[in-house]
Amino acid sequence: MASGVTVNEEVIKVFNDMKVRKSSSSDEVKKRKKAVLFCLSDDKKKIIVEEGKQILVGDIGESVEDPYACFVKLLPLNDCRYGLYDATYETKESKKEDLVFVFWAPEGAPLKSKMIYASSKDAIKKKFTGIKHEWQVNGLDDIQDRSTLADKLGGNVVVSLEGKAL
């Protein structure tokens, strides 16, 4: 069921910037987004980038110690969101980076919000071409433990996430 909600151009730009890892100067890398949240506009007609709800690569080690825990803290406890998280992880063979599309629909969110976010999810997913991992999360219990994300990324072959052993 489509909701008629459209995706703001800025959302697509943010996604493309996160997806494309072109060789950049260290200053450009620091400005790259590690994680970002998207929400519905006040009139519920557009999916937009949520102001101030992002983590930059340059924040890690400065104002952000653990990017995954910081991402979890950005999520509102009583409303839905879409998120992109650029996960850095290691398997027994190699280091990897993958974008994860997160659909956050906590149990405490209003029913109307859950319905419109759920019915608008396809609109944003269609714009996010090449996303390998999609994760619907219904509460902090599902997301606080980083091993749950590791399972999404590759199950028991993942040995560390964001430099922290599992």
N, C-alpha and C positions, 0 to 999 in steps of 0.2 A: 504494500500500500504506500503510494507516494504522498507526501504531505504538501507538495508545491513549494517547499522551502528551497531557496537557491543558495549557492555557495559564493561568498564574496571573493573577488579576485585576490585580495591580500592572503586569504587562506591558501589558495593555489600557489601563490608566489612563495609563501613560507614552506609549503610542502616541497616544491621544486628545489628551493635552496637547501633544504635538509637532505634531499635525496641525492643531489648531484655533489659528488666529492671531487671537485676540480682542485688542481694544485693551487694552493692559496698561500699568501704570506701569513706569517704567524698572527698578525693583527686581524686578518680576515677570518682565520680559523677561530680566534677568540670570540668573534662576533656571531659565529654560527650557533644556531639553536641546538641545544641538547634535548630539550623537551619544551612543548608548548601546548596550551589548552585552547580549545575552540568552544564557543557557546552560541546560543541563538541570540539574535538581536532583540531589543526590547519589544519590537512589534512581531516577533516570532516568524519573520519572513525570510531571514537570511542567517546563514552560519558565518560567524565572524571570528577573528582572532581575539581572544580575551585579553584585555589590557592588563599588563603587569604579571601575567601568569605564564612565565617562561623561565627557562634556565639556559644561560649561554655557556658554551664550551669554556670561555675565558673565566667564568665564575668558579669553575671547579678548582679546588685547591685554594681559592681566594675566599669568597663568601659562602661557597658551597663545599662541604666536606664530602658528602655522600649524595651524588645526583639522584640516585633512585629513591632514597628516603625523602629527599627534597621534593621530587616529583609527586610522591604520594601525599605530602603535606599540602600541595597546591590544590588538590581535589576537594570540592565542597562536600560536606557531609550530607547536605539536604537538597542537592539538585544534581541533574545530569550534566555531563560534559563529554566532548570528544577530545582525545589527546593524541599527540604523536610523541613517541619516546625513541630516541636514537640509542639503542642498547649496544654497549660494548661488552663482548663476552669472549671467553676462551673455551675451546673444546680441547680434547687431548691432542688434536692435530694442529690447530691454528687459532689465531685471533680473528674475531669477526665483528662486524658492525651491521646491525639490521634495524630498520625502522619498524616500530610496532604501533599499529593503530589501536587505540584504547577507546572503548565505549563504556563510559562510567555511568552506571544507573543504580545508585545506592537505594537500599530499601526505604530510606527516609525521604526520598524525593517524592514530590506530589505526583499522583497518577497521571495528570494531564501532561506534566513535563516528561515523564517516562514515555508516554504515548507519542508525543511529537518528536522527541529525540529518536525513538526507535523507528518511526516512520520516515524520518529524514536521513537516517544513517546511510542509505544507499546513495543519496545525492552526494554526500561528501566522499564516500568510498569510490564512486565512479571517477572522481577527480584525482584520487590518489592511486594512480596506476603503478603497478609493480610492488605494492605492499605485500610482503610474504606472510606477515603475522598480524592477525586480528584477535583482540582479546576483549571479551565482554566481562566487566567486573561489576558485581552487585553489592560490594561493601568492603570495608577495610580488611576484614578477615581474608578476603580473596587476594588482596594486593600487597599487604604489609610484608609478607614473607617473600623475599626475592627469589626463592627457589621456585615459586609458582610461575614467575616470568621465565626462569631458566627452562622449566618444562615446556613452555610455549615455544621457546627458541630452539630447542633441540633435545629435550628430555634429559636422560642421564648422561649424555655425552658432554654436556656443559659442565665445566669444572669451576669457572669463576664468572662473576657478573660485576662490571664496573671495578675490576681489580680486587674484588673481595671473594675469597674462596667460599664455595657452597658446602 
